[in-house]
């Protein structure tokens, strides 16, 4: 190569130098630079002018230009974490912290925002009548003009379940992998908004611009196919969001987690890591999904001559694939029960994620046409949900299936915290019917889709973030995950345990909680969204615990005379026929109280009702030590 010739350096898609190919031909000499022309040398992702003794202001500005990502066109975060303040980035979790479910996080930089996931949570025992729980969308609605899109990591309910409700308020583009988009389409169709939605299919290693930010999708393993993590490129630096993940070196019908990409990002420089904390309390590694397949093989052989019923999560397509494989091996037909199970399996088959021989699946109405020992039933209800197919089978209330001693039942799931009693009740009832029941504590019929401690430490070590934010879990999970980071050498001030609504702000140098936005829970009850609040729930709980007393009286408007009553109606308090003395004495008390109000010329009905309520409440508590809800009603004629 000629003496004055510039080096021929190529860069790959990540900005790394590629060794030049050997060329037998001599490179053509380039003309010497003109007098007023500067020599340049290739460095990083931009051409930097050679240093001169005298520089113009424009040249100085060019020398300080940031390195640019060749794919996203956005500034790169300095690898050595230089203390240079940059455009602030705000990370705002609206769900998924200090709780299980309704995962939702907002990223905000300058005038641009985008959302990661929009899930739901299932109601607790202290939410009577509530169907599902959503994040509070108030802050998103207030900034609707800034939202550039919604990014979904995978297709579980706690990540996509609230999306339809959000899109009704803010219709912005949605980006997710193929299977996830397929599952989202089914939900939007139910809500009647599929035609107006802007759904976009992405693939791992693809990057999508979100205003001044960009989102790169990275393949991970989980209990549902097509799960991804995110590398969020921002002016302040790179933020890695793992989504739900585990490290499975032998996954079913998919590739392993893209550990190489996480390592590349770590070598470049990661500002912050947001990682799944669900299994932070569990030591070691999460077992491969293939261990369940091996257990299924043994159990299918053990169940020869019996009907097999398997309850599992509807979204675990890998689990269903292994059931299919064993059913084919043993010459059995499969029937599917449960609406969510049918929806997910049909979507997975349509998109090619579930490989099923033709004629293997039969309709539930056809199961009596085949011998019981040639049938496998796949059903919902692994969490003991009262209205699920398995629960109705256990209670002998299912219209198509009756449990007998010739049934071999496998519950292929671990009870979610709080569901243990429900699952135990179902297992007991199934066993009372004579069936043999296999559950997770007996055999390896379930493995988690979340990373355990060693995998979480691997992710921290690969990405080498400057700051760490544990996400997706209750406080004990977040705290345990933070402890893992400390064990790897992280400083106390580099780990942030947040709460929903916190504004976590960083300028590329420091990161701290700087504010709070509206956040909380929105209850869905039937078709009502948000119309059930804390007061309604308090009343429902009061009614469920102590019952109701209704006191009714009729008064003549002109004279103020009591024409009828007071009468008492009781529900959930006492059995009236066995408590006649209490009821009669209560009527007498109400009559005395009401007459006293009328004699003193009190005509404010609300005040009169208050007097009646207080008097009866004190009397009932003195007699029974109970506090039923008391509802006085005064009719004026």
N, C-alpha and C positions, 0 to 999 in steps of 0.2 A: 504494500500500500504506500502511496506517495507520502512524502514527509508532511506536506501541508493539508493533507486530506482529512476530512472529519470522519470520526468513527461511525460505522453503520450499525446502530443499536436499535433493536426491535423490542417492543413491549407487548406482553400478553394482555388479556382482558382485565387482569388485576394490577396492571402497572408494573410487573416484574420484568427484568431484563432477560431477553432470550439470546443465547449464544449465537453469533452469526454463523450461517452455513458456510462451509468451505467452498471456495470458488476457484476453479483452475485458471479462469481468465483473469487477466490483470485488470483491475478497476480503472476506468477511464479517469484521467486527471480532470479536476474541476478548476475552473478559472480562479485566479487569485482574487480576493475581495477588492472591491473598488475602494478608493481613498476614504470616502465617507461611510463605508459600510462596516458594521461591527461583526467580528467573529462571534459565533454562537456555539455553545456546546449543549448536548442533550443531557438533561438531568431531571429525574422523576417523571412527571407527567407534563412538563412544559419546557419550552426553549428559554433559557435564561441568558441574557446578554453577558458577555465577558466583562469583568470588572475594569472600569476605567478610573483614572484619577479624578476627572471632572465628569459629573453626571447631571443630567437635567432632572427636574422634578418628575417628569413623566417616566424616565428610566428608573428612578428610585421607586416609584409606585409599582412598576412592572416587577422589580426585584422582590417586592414584598407580596406578590400575588400568591394565593394559596394553591396547593396542588389540587388538580382536578381529576375526579374519577372518570375514566375513559368511557364507561357505559352510561352512568347517570348524569354526567356533566356537573356534578355537585362538588363542593370543596371537600377534600379529605381531611380526616382528623390526624394530627401529627402523631407519629409512632412513639416519639419519646415524651408525649404528654407535656409539651412546652406550656409554660404558664402564660398563655396569650388569651385574653378574653375574646369571645366570639359571640355571634348572635345567640341570645338566650334560647334554650329549649325548655319547654314546660311539659312534664309528664304528669297526667292527672288520672289516677285510677278511679273509676266510677263503680267498680264492683270487683269481686275476686280477692279482696284483702280482708283478713280477719273473718273469713267466711268461706264456705264451700259453695261454688256455683256463681251464677250471674256475672261471669267474667267480662269486663269491659274496661278499656284503657284509652284515654285520649292523649294524642301527641300534638303539641302546639308550638309553632315557631313562626315569628313575625305575624303575617296575616293568613297563615295556612294552618289547617288542622286536619287530622285524619284519625279514624277510630280503629282499634284492634279488638275484634270480637264483640259480640253483643248477645250474651247468654241469659238464661233464666236460672232460678233456683226453685226447688220444691218447698212447699210450706212446712214449717215446724209444727209441733203439737200445740203451740200457743197461738196458732193462726186458724181457728175453726172456720170452715167454709171457704177458705182461700184455695184457689186452684193452682196458681203459679205466682212467683215473685219476680219482678223485673227491676233493673236498675232505674234510677231517677234520671230522666232525659232532659231535665230543665236546662242545664248548662249547654248541652248540645243544641237545643232549640234556640237558646239565646244567641248562639253563634253559628246558626245554620248557613249563613252566607260564606263562612270561612271553611266549611267542611269540604275536603277534596275527595273523600272516599272512605269506604269501610273495608278493612282487610280482615279476613277470617282465617284462623290457623287450622281448624279442622271441624268436622261435622257433628260433634257431640252437642246435646241440648244445652249444656252450660256454656256453650260458645256461640250457638246460632239460634237458640230458642226465643230470644227477644228481638231478633232482627226484623220480623214482620211488623211488630209494634213500632219500632223505630222508623222504618221506611214509610210508614203512614204519616209520620211527622216531618221527616227529612229525607227526601228522595235523592240520594247520591249514589254514585257507582259503587258496586260491591266487587271485590276481587278475592277469588279463592280457587283452589284446585278443582279438578273435574268432578270427583265424587262429592265434595263438599257443596259445589254449585248444584249438583243433582238433588241433594237432600234439601237445600234451601229452596229450590224450585217447588218441591212438594209442599213446603210450609207456606210459601207465598201464594200458591194456588188455593190453598184452604182459606186464606184471608182475602182472596179476590184481587190481589195486587200484582200478580205475576207479569201481566202484560205491560205494566208501567215501570217495572223494575229494570235497572241497568246492571245486569250480571255479566261478569268478565272472568273467563277461565285463565288461570296462570299455571306455570310449571316451575319446579325447583330450579334455582339459579337464574330465574327471570327477575327483572327489576322494573318497578312501576313508579313513575314520578308522582309525587304528592305535593305540588307547589314547590317550595324551596327545600323539600325533603324527598327522599326516595326510599322505597321498601324493596328489599331483596328477599326472595323466598328460598329457604334452605330445607332440604328434606330431613325429616326425623321419623323415628319409629314411635308408634302409639298403638292403642287397642282398636283403632279404626284406620283404614288405609288413607293415603293422601294427606297425612298430617305434615305441617311445615312449621319451622321456626322463622323468625324474621331478623334481618340485619337492616336496621333503620339508619340510613345515611343522612345526617343533618349537618348544618353549618357548625354546630357545637361539637360534633363528633359522632362516632358510630355507637348506636345502642343495639344490643342483641337481646331479642325477646324469644325465649325458647318455645313458648306455647306449652302444651302438655307433651312430654316426651319421655322416652326411655331408650336405652341402648340395647338393641336386639341384634346379635351377630348372625342369627339364623331366622330371619323373619319369614312369615308365610306370604308367598306370592308378592313380594315387594323387595326393594333394595334396602340396604342398611343405612342408618343415619349418616349424613354427610359430615363426618368428623373432620375431614380434611379442610372443608370450607371454614369451619369454626376455628381451626388452627391458623388458617391464612389470615382471618380477621384478627385473631389474637396477636399475630406477628406484626400486622399493620398498626394496631392500636385500637382497643375498644374502650370507649368512654365509660359505658355502663352495661351491666348484664342484669336482665330481669329473667329469673329462672323459676320454673315450676317447683313448688315446695310440698306437694301433696304427700309424698313418701319420705320426707326429710327425717322422720323418726325411725325409719327402717334401715338396719345395717345391711352391708353387702351390696349385691347386685340384684336387679329384678330378673326373674327367670324368663327364659324365652317362651314365646307362645307355643313352640313345638312340644314343650313338656306336657301341655294339655292334650295335644294330639296323641301322644304316647299313652297317656292315661285313658283317653277315649278308646284306644285300640284294646286295652286290657278289659275295660268295662263292657264294651260291646260284646266281647267274647264271653264274659261272665254272665251277661244277660241273655244268653241263648235260650230261646223258648219263651221269652217274655217280651211284652211291649215296652219300648224305651221312651221315656218322656224327659226332655232336657230343657231346663229353664236357664236362660242367659240374657245378657243385655242385648237389646235389639240392634244396637249399632256395632256390635263386635262381629264384623263380617269375616274376619280371620277364623273366629271360633266356629261360625256357621260353615265355613268352607271345610274345616276338619270334620265336622259332623257329617257333611255331605260325602266326604271321601270315605268315611267308615261305613256309612249307609250303603254306598255302592259296593264296598268290599264284602259286606254281609248280605247283600241282596235284599235290602229293606227299602220301602217307600217312605217319603217324608211328607207330613202335613204340618202346616204352620198356623199357629194361633196367636192372636194379639194384633191389633191394628198397627201399632208402631213397627212390630216385627215384619208384618206383610209389606209395609211401605218401604222399609230399608232394604229388605231382600229383593223386592222387585226393582228398585232403583239400582242396586249393586249388580244384579243380573243384566239389566238393560245396558249399563255402562261397561260391562265386561270385568268387573271386580270380583264377581262370584261365578265360578265355572261349575255349571250344573248339567249333567246329561239330560237329554230330552226325555220326558216321561217320569222323571224321578219324583217330582213334586205332584201331590194329588190334593184335591179339594177336601176340606174337612168333612164334607158330607159323604165322601167316598170311603172313609176309613173302615166302615163296617163291611165293605166288599172284599177286604184282605184279611188274612189271618193276623191276630194280634202280634205274633212273633215276627211278622214281616213289616211292622210299622215303627217309625220313629216320629214322635211329636216334638216340634220345637215351639216353645211358648215363652211368653213374657211372664213376669211375676217373680223373678229371682230375688226381689227385695221385699216380698211378702205384701205388696200393695193390695189393699182389700178388694178392689174391683178388677184385679188382673186375672188372666185366664187360669193360672196355677192356683190362686187362692179360691176361685170359684170351683175348681176341680176338687180341692181339698175339703171344701164345705159341702160337696155333693150338690152344687148349684149350677154346674155347667150343663148346657143343653145337649152337648155332643159327646162328652167324655165322662165316664164313671170310673173312679179309681177302684181297682181290685187287687188281690194278692198276686196277680199275674203282671203287675206293673213294676218296672225298674226305673226309678226316678233319679235324675242327676241335677242338682242345683249348682250350675257352673258360674258362680259369682260369690263375692265376699259381701256380707251385709254392710251397707253404708252406715256410718255411725248414727245411732238413733233408730235404726231399723231392725236391730237384733231381736227384739221381742216379737215383731211381726213375722220375721223369718222362722223363728222358733215355733210360733203358733202354727204356721203352715206345715212345717216338718212334722210336728206332733199329730196333726189331723191326717196327714198323708199316711203316717205309720199306723194310726188307728184303723185305717181302711185295709191294712194288711200289706201295703206296698213296701218294697225295699227302697230306702232313700239314701242317696250318696250326696254329701255336701262337702264344701271346701276343706274343712278341718280334717276330713277323713282321707281324702286323696288329692292329688294335684289336678283338680278339675277347674282351677282358675289361677291365672297370674295377672298381676297388675299391669296397667298401661303406663305407669308413672315410674320415674327414676328413683332408685334408692340412693343411699349415702355415697357409695363409691362412684356411681355415675354422676351425681351432682358435683362431687369434687373433681371429676374428670372434666366436666363442662367449665368449671371455674378455672382449672389449670390450663385448658386449651385457649379460652378467650382472654385470660389475663386482664380483666377489666380494671379500670381505675376505681370505679364505684360499683357497688352491688346492691340490687333491690330484690329481695325475695318476694315472690308473688304466688297466687293461687293456693290459698290455704288459710286455716284458722291461725290465730296468733301463736299458738304453740308450735305449729309447723314453720311459720316464718322465723320464729326465735331459734328453733333447732337448725334451720338452714343457715341463719346468720352465724351460729356457732361453728358450723362446718367451715364457713369462710374465715372465721378467726383462726381456726386450726391450721389453715393454709397460709397464715401470715397477714391477713387483711387487718388494717387498723380499725379501731372503733368508729372513727369519723368517716370511714369510707363505705360503711354499710348502713343503709337506710331502711328501717321497718316502718312503712307508711300505713295509712288507713284510707278508706274510700273518701273521696272529696279533697284529699291533700293535693296541693300544688307542689310538685317536686321540681325545682328549677335548677338549671346548670348553665354556665357560660363556657364550658369546656375546661375550666380550672377548678371550680368549686361546685358542689351540689348540696342542696339543702331544701327543707320544706319551708316554703315562703308564704303560703296562704291556704285558703279553703274555698271550694265552690260547692253549690248545692249538690248533695248526694244522699242516697238512702234507698228505701225500698218502696216499690209501687206494687200494690196487690191487684191481681186479676181474679175476679169472681164471676164466673159465667161470661157474659158479654161486657160486663163492667170493668173498666180499666181505671184504677185510681180512685174509684168512688167508695172503696172500703178503706178506711184509715184506722188510726190507733183507737179512736173513740168507739167506732163500730166494733172493732175486735175486742175492746174492753167490755162492751155490753154483751157480746156473744159469749165471752168467757164467763161473765157474771151469770148469765142465763144458764149456761151449762153446769155451773158449780152450785148455784143456790136456787134456781127456778124463778118463777114470776108470779106476782099477785096483781090482779087488776081490780081496782075499786071503782064502781060505777054508781053515780047518783044523778037524779033528775030534779031540776029546780024550776019553779015557775018564775019567769022573768019579772013580771009586774009586782007580785007580792013577796017574792023571795022565799016562798014556802017550799019545803022538800016534798015533792010529789011521789018519788019512788027511790028505794034504796036507803042507804048505800048497800049495794050487793058486792060480793067478793067472788072472783073467779081465780082459781089457782092452777098453775101448770108447773110441774117439776119441783114443787115445794113440799106439799104434804098431800096424802090421799084424803080428800075432803070427807068421805063417809066415815073415816076412822078418826077424824079430828073435828067433829062437829062443835065441840065445846070451844075450841080455839077460834073457829070461824065465827061463831055467834058472838063471842066476847069482842072479837075484832070489829064486827059490824057495829056493836054498841059503842065502841070507842070512836069509830068514824062518825057515827051519828052525832055523838056529843060534840066532837071537834067541829063538824060542819055546822051544826046548829049554833055553836058559839060564835063562829065567824059571821053567820048571817045576822045574829042578834046584835052584833057590834057594827052592823051596816057595812061589812066588808063586801065589795062587789068586784074586786079584781080576782078573776078566776085563777090566774097563775099563783097568786098569793094563797088563795084557799087550797089549791092543789098542794102547794108546798107544806102547808100546815097539816093536811091530811097525811101526806107522805111521811113527814117527820114523826108524827104521833104513832102511826102504825108501825113504822120501822123500829122505833124504840121498844114498842110493846112486843113485837115478834121476836126481837133479839133477846129480850128479857125472858120470854117463855121458851125459846128454842135454841138460843145461841146461833141462829142463822141470820143471814142478811140477803133475803131474796130481793130481786128487782121489783119495785113497787110502782105501778102505773095508775094514778088517779085519773078518772074521766068524769067530767061534769057536763051533762046535757041540759041546755036551757030551752024551755018551750013557753 
